[in-house]
Amino acid sequence: MKVHHANIQISDPAASLEFYGRLGLELLGCLRLDPVVLYYVGVPDGEAVFELAHNPGLQERPPGAGHLALAVGDLDLLLGELADQGVTPEKPPYHPGDRPDLRVCFVRDPDQVRVELIAGDFPLPTDPVPEAVSP
C-alpha cells in the first residue's frame, strides 16, 4: 500500500500549477472528466502526487486538505526564492514542539490551502504511539 494522491479543489488551474511549480513539483498527468479537469503534480519518480481538481460548475467548494507537506532541501533558499516571487510565509520557520530535528514553515497556495515546507529530508517519525490509540 502507498499514498497515491491528495486531492485539493482549485479555482484557477494556471495559478495553482504555477505555484506548485515554484515549489519544485511538475505536472505529471491530466484527466479530463468534462467539465471537471484533474491535474496531477508531483516529483518525477516520486511516490506521492497531488491531484488538483478544477470543477468550474461547483457552486460551494468543499473543504480542502488541512495542509500538504513537502520536504525541501534548503528551506531558507526556497523561502528566499518564493519571497522574490511574492509568496510570503505565514510566519518565519520554526521548530514545532521545540523539536530540533524538525524545522518547518507554512505558505499558502492561490486558494489559501496551507502548504508545510519541511527543512531537509525528514524521515517519518518513530515516536511511540500513545497507548489510547495503539492497536
C-alpha positions as CSV (number, residue, x, y, z in Angstrom):
1,M,0.0,0.0,0.0
2,K,1.2,3.5,-0.7
3,V,-0.3,7.0,-0.8
4,H,-1.5,7.7,-4.3
5,H,-2.5,11.4,-4.1
6,A,-4.0,14.1,-2.0
7,N,-7.0,16.0,-3.6
8,I,-7.3,19.7,-3.5
9,Q,-10.1,21.7,-5.1
10,I,-8.7,24.7,-7.1
11,S,-10.3,27.7,-8.7
12,D,-7.6,28.7,-11.2
13,P,-5.5,25.9,-12.7
14,A,-2.9,28.2,-14.2
15,A,-2.2,30.0,-10.9
16,S,-2.1,26.7,-9.0
17,L,0.2,24.9,-11.5
18,E,2.5,27.9,-11.4
19,F,2.5,28.0,-7.6
20,Y,3.3,24.3,-7.2
21,G,5.9,24.6,-10.0
22,R,7.6,27.2,-7.8
23,L,7.8,24.6,-5.1
24,G,9.6,22.1,-7.4
25,L,6.6,20.0,-8.4
26,E,5.9,19.1,-12.1
27,L,2.7,18.4,-14.0
28,L,2.8,14.6,-14.3
29,G,-0.7,13.9,-15.8
30,C,-4.1,15.1,-16.5
31,L,-7.6,13.5,-16.6
32,R,-10.5,15.3,-18.3
33,L,-13.9,14.5,-16.9
34,D,-15.9,17.3,-18.7
35,P,-16.4,19.7,-17.1
36,V,-14.0,18.6,-14.3
37,V,-10.3,18.5,-15.0
38,L,-7.8,16.8,-12.7
39,Y,-4.2,17.9,-12.8
40,Y,-1.6,15.5,-11.2
41,V,1.5,17.2,-9.9
42,G,4.4,15.7,-8.1
43,V,8.1,14.9,-8.1
44,P,9.1,12.7,-11.1
45,D,9.7,9.1,-9.9
46,G,8.2,10.2,-6.6
47,E,5.7,8.0,-4.8
48,A,3.1,10.6,-3.9
49,V,1.2,13.0,-6.1
50,F,-1.3,15.8,-5.5
51,E,-4.5,15.9,-7.5
52,L,-5.5,19.4,-8.2
53,A,-9.3,19.3,-9.1
54,H,-10.8,22.1,-11.1
55,N,-14.6,22.0,-11.2
56,P,-15.9,25.2,-12.8
57,G,-19.5,24.2,-12.1
58,L,-19.0,23.7,-8.4
59,Q,-21.0,26.4,-6.5
60,E,-19.9,25.5,-3.0
61,R,-16.4,24.3,-2.7
62,P,-15.9,21.5,-0.2
63,P,-13.2,21.9,2.4
64,G,-9.7,21.2,1.2
65,A,-7.0,19.3,2.9
66,G,-5.8,20.7,6.3
67,H,-2.4,21.1,4.6
68,L,0.0,19.4,2.3
69,A,3.6,18.7,3.3
70,L,6.7,18.9,1.2
71,A,10.2,18.0,2.3
72,V,12.6,20.6,0.8
73,G,16.4,20.5,0.7
74,D,17.3,24.1,1.8
75,L,14.3,25.7,3.4
76,D,15.9,29.2,3.6
77,L,16.9,29.2,0.0
78,L,13.4,28.2,-1.2
79,L,11.8,30.8,1.1
80,G,14.1,33.4,-0.5
81,E,13.2,32.4,-4.0
82,L,9.5,32.4,-3.1
83,A,9.8,35.8,-1.5
84,D,11.2,37.1,-4.8
85,Q,8.1,35.8,-6.4
86,G,5.7,37.4,-3.9
87,V,5.0,34.3,-1.8
88,T,5.1,35.2,1.9
89,P,5.2,32.6,4.7
90,E,2.6,32.7,7.5
91,K,5.4,33.2,10.0
92,P,9.2,32.6,10.0
93,P,10.4,29.0,10.1
94,Y,10.2,27.3,13.5
95,H,10.6,24.0,15.3
96,P,7.2,22.5,16.1
97,G,7.2,21.3,19.7
98,D,10.7,22.7,20.1
99,R,12.0,19.6,18.3
100,P,15.5,20.3,17.0
101,D,15.1,17.6,14.3
102,L,12.1,19.3,12.7
103,R,12.0,22.8,11.2
104,V,9.0,24.0,9.2
105,C,7.4,26.9,7.6
106,F,3.9,27.4,6.1
107,V,2.9,29.1,2.9
108,R,-0.5,29.3,1.2
109,D,-1.4,28.4,-2.4
110,P,-3.7,30.7,-4.6
111,D,-6.7,29.0,-2.9
112,Q,-5.4,29.5,0.6
113,V,-4.6,25.8,1.1
114,R,-1.7,25.6,3.6
115,V,1.5,24.1,2.4
116,E,4.0,23.0,5.0
117,L,7.6,23.2,3.9
118,I,9.9,20.8,5.9
119,A,13.6,21.5,6.1
120,G,15.7,18.7,4.8
121,D,14.8,15.0,4.4
122,F,12.6,14.5,7.4
123,P,12.0,10.7,7.8
124,L,8.7,9.5,9.1
125,P,8.8,10.0,12.9
126,T,9.1,6.9,15.0
127,D,7.8,8.3,18.3
128,P,5.8,5.8,20.4
129,V,2.1,5.6,19.6
130,P,0.0,6.8,22.6
131,E,-1.5,3.8,24.5
132,A,-5.0,5.2,24.0
133,V,-4.7,4.7,20.2
134,S,-2.3,1.7,20.0
135,P,-3.6,-1.3,18.1
